[in-house]
Amino acid sequence: MTHAVVLGASMGGLLAARALVGFYDRITVVDRDPLPEDAGHRRGVPQARHFHTILLRGEQALNGMFPGFTEELLAKGALPVGFNVDARFVLAGHPMVRVDTGAADVQVTRPVLEGAVRARVADQPGVRLLPECDVVGPVLSNGRVTGVRVVRGGVEEELAADLVIDAMGRSGRARSWLASWGLPTPAEERIDVNMVYASRLVRPAEPFPDKLVLVGPVPGRPTGFAFAAQEDGLWMVTQVGMAGDHPPTDEAEFLAFLKRSAPPDVQDAVAAAEPLTAIRTHRFPASLRRRYERLRGFPPGLLVFGDAMCSFNPIYGQGMTVAALESEALRRCLEDGGADLARRFFRAAGRIIDPVWQLNALGDLALPEIPGHRSPSTKALNRYVARLQRVATHDPVAARAFIRTIGLLQPPTSILRPDVLARVVVGGVRCG
């Protein structure tokens, strides 16, 4: 019998557990929270009260893991949203031309999404969810991780395991465990965005024409918002402020803050809507990447997954999709056997993370308010992207290339394709 233990039952941990099915006889998913059978909020997911999205590429991965998953979400009230047909994007101050880009997302509140994934994972053969269980730390024996110590019901016990996965999000502790064992630790990269979300659910007074309106920050105004349709006729209003320019929770000030970035129709819709929840905030200090793929040695029997390896700025909405792609990568690695698993998985995950991290860093560092080194190439690329976004206000080819890139349907190099480059250089071709 083989046993794997996944630490963390949020989206990253659940997707890691799904990758293990069929390769381990038993898979135990440990979490400190009670795990509701319905779509309830959990203390360990404070960001759940804010706007979330599964991009089309992530949706494709989830349907591969859980056949019929999109249909299940739709039955729960989720909405499929086509970019830029049902969605309105204003990026760097430029409204994107309305054209079908082939990109999309599925919009549903995080508790409903995570609850659906958790139920699907729990139904997999050999999987057991172990809630209300605090992690003490892995057991290292003769240079190999052989299990993990946990506290359940006030009693410490050891779960013997052939594999332990740290999927505890930004608070993942694998780096500190390595240090305590006297082993090399991964280098860290961070971008200090000093961001706060403020969100609430509302019910509009009358139908709104789009399913999503998303306005991003611009230099001199590091704020933005998402106004997004959710299940059961609900809408999420999520405001974001970076570099210390944070949205308030006072009712009047919340609406005043929205006026800094929202077009008049969104301002009117939010002002007239029925508030259904209090205004809740969530702080995100920095994007953080731990370069496990660069370590020369790593103890067998241990892996790191999801946000514990790389925590992206959530303003770009790519984190859960990246976790789904990491799950696919872990499964491919396991198909090639268990030897040297950590090195192979970290390298595979690094190839997924690299382009997303670079693209997000470009977006963050385009704001002069965000501290960080800007190399000549970064400055040149940001000038190019700024022009591309201006051209995309009227050029469908430029808009399609940019939206499909940030939607992870094609690599960042796609915005430098000759057909796109030519349009950016000459100013684009206006729609008729």
BABA-75456 format. One record per residue (C-alpha): residue number from 1; x, y, z. Coordinates in pm, whole numbers, plus 50000, padded with zeros to 5 digits. Example, Ala and Ser with C-alpha at 12.3 -4.5 7.8 and 13.67 -1.06 7.14 Angstrom:
residues 2
(1 (51230 49550 50780))
(2 (51367 49894 50714))
//
This chain:
residues 432
(1 (50000 50000 50000))
(2 (50123 50350 49918))
(3 (50005 50662 50095))
(4 (50028 51032 50003))
(5 (49937 51319 50234))
(6 (49842 51661 50096))
(7 (49866 51951 50340))
(8 (49591 52201 50262))
(9 (49239 52147 50125))
(10 (49201 52471 49936))
(11 (49205 52474 49556))
(12 (49577 52401 49530))
(13 (49564 52106 49769))
(14 (49252 51961 49610))
(15 (49403 51979 49262))
(16 (49727 51826 49387))
(17 (49527 51541 49540))
(18 (49343 51482 49212))
(19 (49676 51443 49032))
(20 (49773 51161 49272))
(21 (49464 50947 49210))
(22 (49560 50617 49051))
(23 (49923 50645 49158))
(24 (49872 50608 49535))
(25 (49641 50363 49708))
(26 (49548 50615 49977))
(27 (49547 50995 49959))
(28 (49480 51196 50275))
(29 (49405 51568 50244))
(30 (49468 51751 50573))
(31 (49328 52093 50661))
(32 (49298 52291 50985))
(33 (48945 52412 50903))
(34 (48617 52226 50923))
(35 (48530 52136 50564))
(36 (48165 52214 50492))
(37 (47966 51980 50272))
(38 (47797 52280 50113))
(39 (47941 52601 49970))
(40 (48022 52772 50296))
(41 (48304 53015 50365))
(42 (48613 52892 50550))
(43 (48848 53078 50782))
(44 (49148 52948 50588))
(45 (49031 53111 50263))
(46 (48985 53478 50357))
(47 (49011 53580 49992))
(48 (48697 53378 49910))
(49 (48468 53680 49956))
(50 (48623 53853 49655))
(51 (48601 53806 49279))
(52 (48740 53480 49145))
(53 (48756 53335 48799))
(54 (48853 53017 48621))
(55 (48995 53104 48283))
(56 (48911 52890 47981))
(57 (49248 52711 47997))
(58 (49184 52620 48360))
(59 (48829 52514 48278))
(60 (48966 52278 48013))
(61 (49202 52125 48269))
(62 (48924 52083 48526))
(63 (48700 51911 48274))
(64 (48985 51671 48201))
(65 (49011 51587 48571))
(66 (48638 51589 48640))
(67 (48432 51508 48327))
(68 (48123 51726 48303))
(69 (48255 51977 48557))
(70 (48153 52286 48359))
(71 (47798 52154 48323))
(72 (47791 52091 48698))
(73 (47897 52449 48770))
(74 (47640 52585 48526))
(75 (47372 52382 48703))
(76 (47479 52555 49025))
(77 (47426 52893 48859))
(78 (47774 52971 48725))
(79 (47793 53191 48418))
(80 (48012 53136 48109))
(81 (48149 53472 47997))
(82 (48305 53528 47655))
(83 (48590 53777 47619))
(84 (48517 54041 47482))
(85 (48158 53954 47391))
(86 (47997 53941 47735))
(87 (48284 54118 47910))
(88 (48407 54475 47898))
(89 (48778 54531 47961))
(90 (48944 54865 48026))
(91 (49317 54798 48062))
(92 (49573 55070 48123))
(93 (49292 55319 48063))
(94 (49200 55176 47720))
(95 (48864 55005 47651))
(96 (48924 54693 47443))
(97 (48730 54662 47117))
(98 (48427 54432 47145))
(99 (48523 54121 46949))
(100 (48506 53748 47011))
(101 (48860 53660 47117))
(102 (48793 53292 47182))
(103 (48892 53347 47545))
(104 (48642 53309 47828))
(105 (48594 53240 48195))
(106 (48343 53077 48427))
(107 (48214 53311 48696))
(108 (48091 53175 49027))
(109 (48163 53258 49388))
(110 (48471 53090 49536))
(111 (48279 52882 49795))
(112 (48060 52727 49523))
(113 (48360 52656 49300))
(114 (48576 52514 49577))
(115 (48286 52314 49719))
(116 (48224 52152 49380))
(117 (48594 52064 49340))
(118 (48614 51933 49697))
(119 (48313 51705 49642))
(120 (48461 51569 49319))
(121 (48798 51502 49485))
(122 (48634 51335 49785))
(123 (48458 51095 49546))
(124 (48787 50977 49395))
(125 (48901 50628 49495))
(126 (49129 50619 49797))
(127 (49083 50988 49890))
(128 (49008 51089 50250))
(129 (48958 51444 50372))
(130 (49088 51505 50725))
(131 (48954 51839 50859))
(132 (49035 52023 51183))
(133 (49389 51896 51179))
(134 (49691 52120 51249))
(135 (50021 52042 51077))
(136 (50327 52018 51301))
(137 (50576 51922 51032))
(138 (50711 51640 50818))
(139 (50914 51351 50952))
(140 (51263 51330 50800))
(141 (51438 50993 50827))
(142 (51773 50916 50660))
(143 (51734 51214 50429))
(144 (51382 51122 50317))
(145 (51040 51247 50425))
(146 (50849 50947 50557))
(147 (50539 51112 50697))
(148 (50399 51415 50873))
(149 (50308 51498 51232))
(150 (49966 51651 51289))
(151 (49751 51747 51585))
(152 (49392 51625 51574))
(153 (49154 51674 51864))
(154 (49440 51798 52078))
(155 (49641 51480 52024))
(156 (49960 51467 51816))
(157 (49995 51175 51576))
(158 (50214 51076 51286))
(159 (50074 50998 50943))
(160 (50321 50770 50768))
(161 (50344 50859 50399))
(162 (50542 50788 50086))
(163 (50479 51144 49969))
(164 (50390 51468 50151))
(165 (50281 51776 49952))
(166 (50291 52125 50100))
(167 (49988 52292 49943))
(168 (49920 52533 50230))
(169 (49920 52842 50012))
(170 (50131 53148 50082))
(171 (50175 53021 50436))
(172 (50334 52700 50308))
(173 (50621 52605 50534))
(174 (50845 52385 50319))
(175 (51112 52655 50300))
(176 (51136 52678 50681))
(177 (51138 52300 50710))
(178 (51435 52281 50475))
(179 (51618 52542 50680))
(180 (51549 52354 51005))
(181 (51699 52041 50850))
(182 (52011 52229 50744))
(183 (51925 52191 50374))
(184 (51946 52456 50100))
(185 (51639 52676 50068))
(186 (51500 52822 49746))
(187 (51570 53180 49649))
(188 (51269 53410 49673))
(189 (51152 53672 49428))
(190 (50887 53921 49529))
(191 (50708 54223 49393))
(192 (50568 54443 49670))
(193 (50228 54554 49547))
(194 (50083 54650 49890))
(195 (49730 54574 49771))
(196 (49394 54558 49944))
(197 (49067 54422 49808))
(198 (48728 54546 49924))
(199 (48424 54351 49804))
(200 (48057 54291 49853))
(201 (47775 54105 49686))
(202 (47484 54309 49549))
(203 (47163 54255 49355))
(204 (47124 54511 49073))
(205 (46797 54700 49057))
(206 (46765 54620 48686))
(207 (46946 54395 48436))
(208 (47299 54500 48345))
(209 (47409 54455 47981))
(210 (47748 54291 48044))
(211 (47838 53991 48259))
(212 (48173 54138 48357))
(213 (48325 54484 48364))
(214 (48691 54491 48456))
(215 (48896 54811 48485))
(216 (49264 54787 48569))
(217 (49500 55034 48738))
(218 (49688 55299 48544))
(219 (49997 55505 48629))
(220 (49890 55774 48872))
(221 (49579 55576 48974))
(222 (49680 55233 49104))
(223 (49318 55129 49159))
(224 (49060 54929 48967))
(225 (48758 54708 49007))
(226 (48558 54412 48880))
(227 (48180 54415 48852))
(228 (48090 54053 48785))
(229 (47775 53844 48753))
(230 (47762 53545 48990))
(231 (47515 53264 49058))
(232 (47152 53328 49162))
(233 (47139 53675 49011))
(234 (47409 53806 49243))
(235 (47685 54044 49139))
(236 (48026 54086 49295))
(237 (48172 54433 49334))
(238 (48543 54400 49402))
(239 (48757 54711 49429))
(240 (49134 54696 49446))
(241 (49397 54948 49545))
(242 (49772 54897 49510))
(243 (50078 55076 49647))
(244 (49891 55175 49963))
(245 (49602 55343 49778))
(246 (49342 55119 49943))
(247 (48963 55106 49907))
(248 (48758 55196 50216))
(249 (48482 54999 50389))
(250 (48264 55299 50473))
(251 (47949 55292 50257))
(252 (47974 55644 50114))
(253 (48351 55628 50074))
(254 (48324 55288 49900))
(255 (48108 55442 49628))
(256 (48329 55749 49606))
(257 (48636 55529 49560))
(258 (48457 55343 49280))
(259 (48402 55668 49091))
(260 (48778 55701 49045))
(261 (48784 55413 48797))
(262 (48429 55309 48705))
(263 (48235 55435 48403))
(264 (47903 55609 48479))
(265 (47680 55307 48403))
(266 (47867 55092 48657))
(267 (47858 55370 48916))
(268 (47483 55402 48869))
(269 (47426 55024 48881))
(270 (47623 54978 49202))
(271 (47466 55282 49369))
(272 (47115 55156 49289))
(273 (47185 54789 49374))
(274 (47067 54619 49691))
(275 (47367 54542 49917))
(276 (47358 54177 50027))
(277 (47675 54155 50233))
(278 (47899 54380 50433))
(279 (48206 54525 50263))
(280 (48492 54282 50334))
(281 (48862 54345 50281))
(282 (49162 54125 50210))
(283 (49526 54231 50210))
(284 (49780 54102 49959))
(285 (50126 54242 50035))
(286 (50339 54096 49757))
(287 (50360 53852 49469))
(288 (50600 53582 49584))
(289 (50791 53315 49396))
(290 (51009 53049 49554))
(291 (51252 52900 49302))
(292 (51241 52533 49399))
(293 (51333 52437 49044))
(294 (51681 52584 49100))
(295 (51766 52371 49403))
(296 (52031 52110 49338))
(297 (51897 51881 49608))
(298 (51558 51824 49767))
(299 (51451 51552 50013))
(300 (51264 51265 49846))
(301 (50908 51222 49965))
(302 (50829 51595 49972))
(303 (50678 51830 49712))
(304 (50554 52189 49708))
(305 (50247 52290 49508))
(306 (50040 52592 49406))
(307 (50066 52918 49600))
(308 (50324 52763 49833))
(309 (50555 52768 49529))
(310 (50433 53086 49358))
(311 (50166 53330 49474))
(312 (50057 53556 49189))
(313 (49906 53902 49213))
(314 (49535 53804 49216))
(315 (49435 54109 49015))
(316 (49521 53909 48701))
(317 (49293 53616 48790))
(318 (49537 53344 48684))
(319 (49626 53165 49009))
(320 (49366 52886 49006))
(321 (49425 52821 48638))
(322 (49799 52786 48700))
(323 (49725 52540 48983))
(324 (49514 52333 48744))
(325 (49800 52327 48494))
(326 (50041 52223 48770))
(327 (49806 51935 48851))
(328 (49827 51818 48490))
(329 (50206 51848 48505))
(330 (50229 51647 48828))
(331 (50023 51370 48676))
(332 (50253 51355 48373))
(333 (50554 51334 48604))
(334 (50397 51050 48800))
(335 (50327 50863 48478))
(336 (50704 50856 48426))
(337 (50758 50699 48770))
(338 (50850 50817 49117))
(339 (51227 50846 49074))
(340 (51360 51201 49108))
(341 (51001 51325 49127))
(342 (51070 51659 49298))
(343 (51330 51774 49046))
(344 (51113 51675 48749))
(345 (50796 51830 48889))
(346 (50959 52156 48997))
(347 (51107 52199 48651))
(348 (50774 52124 48484))
(349 (50595 52366 48717))
(350 (50864 52627 48653))
(351 (50789 52614 48281))
(352 (50423 52684 48360))
(353 (50497 52960 48609))
(354 (50772 53144 48416))
(355 (50563 53314 48145))
(356 (50281 53400 48387))
(357 (50521 53549 48642))
(358 (50697 53753 48374))
(359 (50370 53878 48227))
(360 (50236 53978 48567))
(361 (50562 54146 48662))
(362 (50534 54356 48347))
(363 (50185 54463 48450))
(364 (50288 54549 48805))
(365 (50605 54734 48707))
(366 (50414 54938 48448))
(367 (50288 55131 48751))
(368 (50553 55373 48879))
(369 (50396 55345 49225))
(370 (50513 54982 49254))
(371 (50875 54949 49370))
(372 (51108 54721 49178))
(373 (51394 54704 48931))
(374 (51300 54786 48573))
(375 (51557 54659 48327))
(376 (51586 54817 47982))
(377 (51402 54517 47835))
(378 (51121 54556 48090))
(379 (51085 54923 48003))
(380 (51086 54847 47629))
(381 (50826 54570 47666))
(382 (50604 54791 47879))
(383 (50617 55064 47615))
(384 (50520 54804 47355))
(385 (50236 54663 47566))
(386 (50105 55014 47636))
(387 (50091 55082 47263))
(388 (49934 54740 47198))
(389 (49659 54821 47448))
(390 (49594 55156 47278))
(391 (49574 54985 46939))
(392 (49345 54717 47083))
(393 (49078 54981 47143))
(394 (48991 54953 46774))
(395 (49196 54667 46625))
(396 (49047 54318 46672))
(397 (49372 54133 46593))
(398 (49561 54322 46864))
(399 (49276 54277 47113))
(400 (49248 53906 47040))
(401 (49622 53850 47081))
(402 (49639 54037 47411))
(403 (49327 53886 47569))
(404 (49421 53531 47466))
(405 (49768 53585 47614))
(406 (49650 53708 47954))
(407 (49391 53428 47942))
(408 (49681 53175 47917))
(409 (49556 53036 47587))
(410 (49880 53131 47414))
(411 (50231 53228 47525))
(412 (50337 53589 47587))
(413 (50549 53575 47271))
(414 (50221 53573 47078))
(415 (50185 53948 47123))
(416 (50509 53982 46923))
(417 (50386 53780 46624))
(418 (50455 53961 46295))
(419 (50085 54026 46227))
(420 (50037 54178 46572))
(421 (50368 54365 46570))
(422 (50288 54527 46237))
(423 (49953 54655 46362))
(424 (50107 54793 46680))
(425 (50381 54970 46483))
(426 (50144 55132 46235))
(427 (49869 55202 46487))
(428 (49631 54922 46401))
(429 (49350 54874 46155))
(430 (49026 55032 46263))
(431 (48713 54825 46271))
(432 (48454 54910 46013))
//
